[in-house]
Amino acid sequence: MRVPTGEALLVSTDVLVSDRHFPAATSPFDVGYKALAVNLSDLAAMGARPLGVTLGLALPNVDPVWLEAFAAGFYTLAAEHAVRLVGGDTVKSPQLTLAVTVMGRANPAQILRRSSAQPGDWIAVTGTVGDAGLGLCSILEPNSDPASLSPADLTFLHSRLNRPSPRLTEGHRLAEFAHAAIDISDGLLQDLQHILTASGVGAVIEQAKIPLSPAAQAWFQADPTAQVLPLSAGDDYELLFTLKPQDWPQVDFPATVIGRIEAEPGLRVLDAEGQPLSLLPHGFDHFSPNRTSQP
Amino acid sequence: MRVPTGEALLVSTDVLVSDRHFPAATSPFDVGYKALAVNLSDLAAMGARPLGVTLGLALPNVDPVWLEAFAAGFYTLAAEHAVRLVGGDTVKSPQLTLAVTVMGRANPAQILRRSSAQPGDWIAVTGTVGDAGLGLCSILEPNSDPASLSPADLTFLHSRLNRPSPRLTEGHRLAEFAHAAIDISDGLLQDLQHILTASGVGAVIEQAKIPLSPAAQAWFQADPTAQVLPLSAGDDYELLFTLKPQDWPQVDFPATVIGRIEAEPGLRVLDAEGQPLSLLPHGFDHFSPNRTSQP
């Protein structure tokens, strides 16, 4: 690989373990696709462009059918973003484990960081939020999805869970003017908190402004108790970013302003009436046996 | 990280699983040290200089004592070669699994490859061969080491197994004039065969010329049946390389010529009397229950 003169080399690495980071029943195509997607998403959040990727694969046994489908998923996404596989290692292990390391390049003066949010910044997010969490919910809790949800809606939510789109184009564009960025892997509030902590600032979020897909809207219409899920569920791999309000016109891709950065520390979430959520769904577990209807 | 202008970015990745790539009883310091060493050795075999490393760690539980010793081993070797940890991920998993990816840089015109051996080349090896295999043997088969072996000899063999020295300086020097190179991780004959296959050539090796440490010599004096081990045991992480005989004076570090590349395909091993070994210890398993005295 060659890194263009003057550009910095950026790296991201993730380890995924079966039954922990994806349900063991996930199709091998989706396992391969997602293993690469979550790493490319990390590059996107830095504003970097991918150079190459390495893949470490620990497998209980060598099943050619599984491997072929896994490789098809991995290479489908790699081809889409012109990422070359530049190294790999396959070993035997009782537990299916994947280690992916992506290398990317960026103008060293335009690397997006978590620590650069400034009071007065708008907080925005690409795409829609909460889809992957709903998709996971419907898989782990069969019949948790409302009967009114169409098969197409359900397929959409599963696809958002299993084949997230790394926002590389958006991240590279944002690097020109955005202040801070992160990808939503752990949940909107938790990932925003990472920015706030690193930047030493606070924020206000308007829950009603969080962008929802038609499928998520259909779900929440039938099951209002699930409405807090987009605040806490992760795995959407959308980009959360902050920028000066006057730079908003430069955002030339689907994104939504959901709040603003403030000097006062802390994270405040306002409901549709503009009232602070008294009980933040921080750590709210949609899959907990103690799940009760929450505000 | 920055890659100097005009240099290529080279990558190597390895996955290590407990009980498969190292005995589960290996000290955490040694696990950390060796996980980095085997990857740096891959860079050495390409003639590259390290830039940075990522570490993926899948652990059954978070044991601060284990982690601290592991990190001490990893960082001890990293500091020795000025390698920066540039990314990491720690996850929970039933099986201790390590994924290490090293990035290095090299002059693109001077990258050592397996495919560049030429008929007439000498075949040489750095350091001594067979030590790690004997060390492993003494750990897996208690009392397999001859009683005459001194405690210092045994300590040396264990250190060769657990803390291999990546030959980065040697590899970088070899890149200026050597033809082909590989590190001995799978065993001398098997790794040489990788070069022969990639280069489309054959070779003759003189078994008596294989460089042995004083500890290995002491072992073989008491246990002559083990003498084939340096041909098949791996894990020494010495560099096996080929070069024009007239370039030999440029080798300014400990290395030994053990054979030569020939146009005729195949790998021939001559014993101390210059006779071909009729039964090559290819696939010879020192730990096999069927182990018998072999020539």
Interface residues (C-beta under 8 A of the other chain):
Chain A: M1 R2 V3 T5 A8 L9 L10 V11 S12 T13 D14 V15 L16 V17 R20 H21 L51 G52 T54 L55 G56 L57 A58 V86 G87 G88 D89 T90 V91 K92 S93 P94 Q95 T97 A99 T101 M103 P108
Chain B: M1 R2 V3 T5 A8 L9 L10 V11 S12 T13 D14 V15 L16 V17 R20 H21 L51 G52 T54 L55 G56 L57 A58 V86 G87 G88 D89 T90 V91 K92 S93 P94 Q95 T97 A99 T101 M103 P108
